[in-house]
């Protein structure tokens, strides 16, 4: 029974996440990484062009460095609170890349669809993109736990500006969205969850995300 429960909980999250991923699937992380590596290698071979500043007759390179966030070390009330935070930290770090990719692809997806005038071609594009996205990500999403799925639903709203329910409603219609929302509720999830970084668990999640973006875990 426990195995069946764990499997079923993924269905609403998978569907919502697949919808968020309907876009130009041919842009992969591997391609981006390869381009960046080539650019870095070329820069090292040819040198880097930058501004200079002269101080007391000495010529010094002048560069704008990214802002660095400095904060005090987090103090936990107890070992129990520490374990809970570390557990949340691990889950956020696991699902955040998926939410980021959802936001990126959704923006490209919307831009692509806005240029397609034919309704038939729009549906064909959507169908093909969804098929590719499921093939690329479904196996990973099936491995998410119930709590990881709930965090992902929150972060999809953060990255796309739309709840998973809204994404379903826009792509599949009210009936389909309502069905999956009802099903998700049975298993402790809520596709209408909105992300609010100013309070509750979302505030802690936002702190963890800021740490990720500032390279605290590198």
N, C-alpha and C positions, 0 to 999 in steps of 0.2 A: 504494500500500500504506500509506503514512504517513497519508493522508487517512482511509482506512478505520479505521486504528488509533485515530486521534484521535476519531472518531465513536463507535466501540464502547465506549471507556472511559467515556463519559458514561452509558451505559445503567444500570449498577448504581447509580451516584450519583443519577441522576434518579429512579429508582424509590424508593430509600430516602428521598430528600428529599421526594418527593411524598407518601409515607406520613406523614412528620413534619408535613406541611402540611395534613392532613385535619382541618379544623375550620371555624369560622365565617368563611368567606371574604369575607363582606360587609363586614368591618371592614378598610378599606384605609388605607394611610398617608396618602393624599391627604385622606381625611375627617378623620383625626386632626390633620393639619397645619392644615386649615381651621378646626377648632374652637379650636385653640390660638391661631391668629392673631386670631380674633374675641374670645377672652377677653383677650388682651393689649391689643387696641384698646379694649375696654370699660374695662379697668383704668386705662389712660392717660387716658381721658375722665372717669372718675368718681373717680379717685384710688385710692390703695392704703391699706387699713387695716393698721396695724402697731402694735407696742408702742412705748412711749417710755421714756426714762430722763432724769432731771434731774441735770445736772452743773453745780455752781456757779450755780444759778439758770437755766441754759439748758436748754431742752427739746430733746432729741436723739432721732431715730428709732432704735429698737433692733431689729435684724433678725438672724436666724440665717443665716449664709452657708454654702454647701456647703464641705466640706473640700477643701483644695487640696494636691495631691501635689507635693512638690519633690524632685527627684532630680538627681544629677550628670550631666553630659553623657556619653553613651556613648563610650568610647574603643575604637577598632578596632585589632586587631593588624596588619592590613595592608589594602591597597586591596581585595584579594580578599574578605576577611571583610566589609568595608563593603558591597561589591556584593551579596554573598549576603544580608546582613541587609536591605538596602533592597529586594531582590527579594522576600524573604519578607514584609516589611512591606507591600509593594504588594498581594500576593496575599491576605494576611489582611484588609486593609482592603476588598478587593473582595468576599470571600465572607462576612465576618462579619455583615453585615446580613441575609443569607439565613438564617444559623444562628439569629440573634436572632428573626427572624420565625417560624422553625420552632418554637422554644421557646414563643413566645407563643401561636401558634396551636394547638400541641399541648395546652397547658393548657386552652384554651377548648374544644378538641375533646373532651378527656377529660371535662370538666365537662358538656358537652352530651350526650354518650353516656350518662353516668351517670343522666341524667334520662329517657332513652328506654327503656322497658321491653320494647317489642315488638322481637323479633329481626329481623323483616322491615323495620320502620321504621329500625332501626339500620343494616342493610345498605344501605337506600335512601339514607340520609343520607351514609354513607361513600362510596358510589358517586358521588353527585352532587357532594359536596365534592371528591373526588379529580379529577373531571372539570374543575371550575372552577379548581382549583389548577394543574393541568397547563396549562390554557389561559393562566393568568396568568404562570407562571414558567418553563415548559419552554424557551422560546426563549432565555432568558438562561442557563439551565443548560447548554444545548447548546454555548454558547460558552466554557465553562470548559475550561482545559487539564487534563492529567492531574494535575499537581501541585496545581492549585487544587482539583480534585475531592477529592484526598486530605486537604487541609486542611479542606475543608467537612465531610467525614466525621468528622474529629476534633472539629470545633466543634459538630456536631449532637449528639454525645455530651455535650459540655460544656453545651449549652443545654437539652437534654431529659432528661439523665440516663440515656439509653438509646442503645446503639450502633445504627448503621443496620441491622445484622443482626437485632438484637432487635426493632426496629420492624417489619421485614419479617416476622419470625416471628410476631409478635403479630397482624399484619393479614392476612398471606397464607398463613401456615402454614409448617411446618418444611421441607417439600419445596421450596417456592418460595424461601425464604430460603437454603437450601443451594445451590440452583442458581445464584442470583445471586452468592453468596459465591464459589463455584468460578469463575464467569465473571470476577468482579472480580480474583481472584488471578492469572488468566492475563495481566491487563493491569497488574499492579503495584499493585493496590489491595487493601484489606482492610476489609470492612464490619464486622468485629469490633473494629476499632481503638478503644481506650479512651483518653480524654483524661486526661493526668496532668501538671498544671501545675508539678509539683515537679522535673521532670527532662527532659533531652533537648530536642528541638525544641519540645515543648509548653511548656516553661518560657519559651522565647523568644517563642512565640506569645502566651502569657499577658501578658508584658511589653508587647507591642504592643497587645493588647486594653485593658490598663489605660491606656495612653497615649491610645487612642481615646476611652475613657470619660471621661477627664479633659480632653478637648478639646485634646490636644497637636497635632492636625493641623488644627484649625479656623483 
